[in-house]
């Protein structure tokens, strides 16, 4: 396999991993939250944070590095309009992700504390969960458009 084919394959796989892990994590934490089952919420929140560190973060780092390498290899100008859009959308998704990770850590900690102490969730939990849910929409929309731009290169 050529270096180009390997990097392109890894670029596509990491984009898929980034989007898929985010979507799967969001689904499971949202479903756990909707259940109102404190043990399920604590379990889901703990594992969503782990998934972000194990899968999402490496993909976030690899995506721009492999994308820049591919553009260099194919002699594509980094100022192409579709790439400029990609950069902006990726930064938007990244900012949302950073906020979401901060919130997920807080949600995890609140759920673990409530479960361990046999108490109700901290009152901030609902507000944080609402913000977490809202931030997912621009992040996922941005990544869908990035997928399109990667494929179509308009």
Secondary structure as a PSIPRED ss2 file (coil, helix, strand):
# PSIPRED VFORMAT (PSIPRED V4.0)

   1 X C   1.000  0.000  0.000
   2 X C   1.000  0.000  0.000
   3 X H   0.000  1.000  0.000
   4 X H   0.000  1.000  0.000
   5 X H   0.000  1.000  0.000
   6 X H   0.000  1.000  0.000
   7 X H   0.000  1.000  0.000
   8 X H   0.000  1.000  0.000
   9 X H   0.000  1.000  0.000
  10 X H   0.000  1.000  0.000
  11 X H   0.000  1.000  0.000
  12 X H   0.000  1.000  0.000
  13 X H   0.000  1.000  0.000
  14 X H   0.000  1.000  0.000
  15 X H   0.000  1.000  0.000
  16 X H   0.000  1.000  0.000
  17 X H   0.000  1.000  0.000
  18 X H   0.000  1.000  0.000
  19 X H   0.000  1.000  0.000
  20 X H   0.000  1.000  0.000
  21 X H   0.000  1.000  0.000
  22 X H   0.000  1.000  0.000
  23 X H   0.000  1.000  0.000
  24 X H   0.000  1.000  0.000
  25 X H   0.000  1.000  0.000
  26 X H   0.000  1.000  0.000
  27 X H   0.000  1.000  0.000
  28 X H   0.000  1.000  0.000
  29 X H   0.000  1.000  0.000
  30 X H   0.000  1.000  0.000
  31 X H   0.000  1.000  0.000
  32 X H   0.000  1.000  0.000
  33 X H   0.000  1.000  0.000
  34 X H   0.000  1.000  0.000
  35 X H   0.000  1.000  0.000
  36 X C   1.000  0.000  0.000
  37 X C   1.000  0.000  0.000
  38 X H   0.000  1.000  0.000
  39 X H   0.000  1.000  0.000
  40 X H   0.000  1.000  0.000
  41 X H   0.000  1.000  0.000
  42 X H   0.000  1.000  0.000
  43 X H   0.000  1.000  0.000
  44 X H   0.000  1.000  0.000
  45 X H   0.000  1.000  0.000
  46 X H   0.000  1.000  0.000
  47 X H   0.000  1.000  0.000
  48 X H   0.000  1.000  0.000
  49 X H   0.000  1.000  0.000
  50 X H   0.000  1.000  0.000
  51 X H   0.000  1.000  0.000
  52 X H   0.000  1.000  0.000
  53 X H   0.000  1.000  0.000
  54 X H   0.000  1.000  0.000
  55 X H   0.000  1.000  0.000
  56 X H   0.000  1.000  0.000
  57 X H   0.000  1.000  0.000
  58 X H   0.000  1.000  0.000
  59 X H   0.000  1.000  0.000
  60 X H   0.000  1.000  0.000
  61 X H   0.000  1.000  0.000
  62 X H   0.000  1.000  0.000
  63 X H   0.000  1.000  0.000
  64 X H   0.000  1.000  0.000
  65 X H   0.000  1.000  0.000
  66 X H   0.000  1.000  0.000
  67 X H   0.000  1.000  0.000
  68 X H   0.000  1.000  0.000
  69 X H   0.000  1.000  0.000
  70 X H   0.000  1.000  0.000
  71 X H   0.000  1.000  0.000
  72 X H   0.000  1.000  0.000
  73 X H   0.000  1.000  0.000
  74 X C   1.000  0.000  0.000
  75 X C   1.000  0.000  0.000
  76 X C   1.000  0.000  0.000
  77 X C   1.000  0.000  0.000
  78 X C   1.000  0.000  0.000
  79 X C   1.000  0.000  0.000
  80 X C   1.000  0.000  0.000
  81 X H   0.000  1.000  0.000
  82 X H   0.000  1.000  0.000
  83 X H   0.000  1.000  0.000
  84 X H   0.000  1.000  0.000
  85 X H   0.000  1.000  0.000
  86 X H   0.000  1.000  0.000
  87 X H   0.000  1.000  0.000
  88 X H   0.000  1.000  0.000
  89 X H   0.000  1.000  0.000
  90 X H   0.000  1.000  0.000
  91 X H   0.000  1.000  0.000
  92 X H   0.000  1.000  0.000
  93 X H   0.000  1.000  0.000
  94 X H   0.000  1.000  0.000
  95 X H   0.000  1.000  0.000
  96 X H   0.000  1.000  0.000
  97 X H   0.000  1.000  0.000
  98 X H   0.000  1.000  0.000
  99 X H   0.000  1.000  0.000
 100 X H   0.000  1.000  0.000
 101 X H   0.000  1.000  0.000
 102 X H   0.000  1.000  0.000
 103 X H   0.000  1.000  0.000
 104 X H   0.000  1.000  0.000
 105 X H   0.000  1.000  0.000
 106 X H   0.000  1.000  0.000
 107 X H   0.000  1.000  0.000
 108 X H   0.000  1.000  0.000
 109 X H   0.000  1.000  0.000
 110 X H   0.000  1.000  0.000
 111 X H   0.000  1.000  0.000
 112 X H   0.000  1.000  0.000
 113 X H   0.000  1.000  0.000
 114 X H   0.000  1.000  0.000
 115 X H   0.000  1.000  0.000
 116 X H   0.000  1.000  0.000
 117 X H   0.000  1.000  0.000
 118 X C   1.000  0.000  0.000
 119 X C   1.000  0.000  0.000
 120 X C   1.000  0.000  0.000
 121 X C   1.000  0.000  0.000
 122 X C   1.000  0.000  0.000
 123 X C   1.000  0.000  0.000
 124 X H   0.000  1.000  0.000
 125 X H   0.000  1.000  0.000
 126 X H   0.000  1.000  0.000
 127 X H   0.000  1.000  0.000
 128 X H   0.000  1.000  0.000
 129 X H   0.000  1.000  0.000
 130 X H   0.000  1.000  0.000
 131 X H   0.000  1.000  0.000
 132 X H   0.000  1.000  0.000
 133 X H   0.000  1.000  0.000
 134 X H   0.000  1.000  0.000
 135 X H   0.000  1.000  0.000
 136 X H   0.000  1.000  0.000
 137 X H   0.000  1.000  0.000
 138 X H   0.000  1.000  0.000
 139 X H   0.000  1.000  0.000
 140 X H   0.000  1.000  0.000
 141 X H   0.000  1.000  0.000
 142 X H   0.000  1.000  0.000
 143 X H   0.000  1.000  0.000
 144 X H   0.000  1.000  0.000
 145 X H   0.000  1.000  0.000
 146 X H   0.000  1.000  0.000
 147 X H   0.000  1.000  0.000
 148 X H   0.000  1.000  0.000
 149 X H   0.000  1.000  0.000
 150 X H   0.000  1.000  0.000
 151 X H   0.000  1.000  0.000
 152 X H   0.000  1.000  0.000
 153 X C   1.000  0.000  0.000
 154 X C   1.000  0.000  0.000
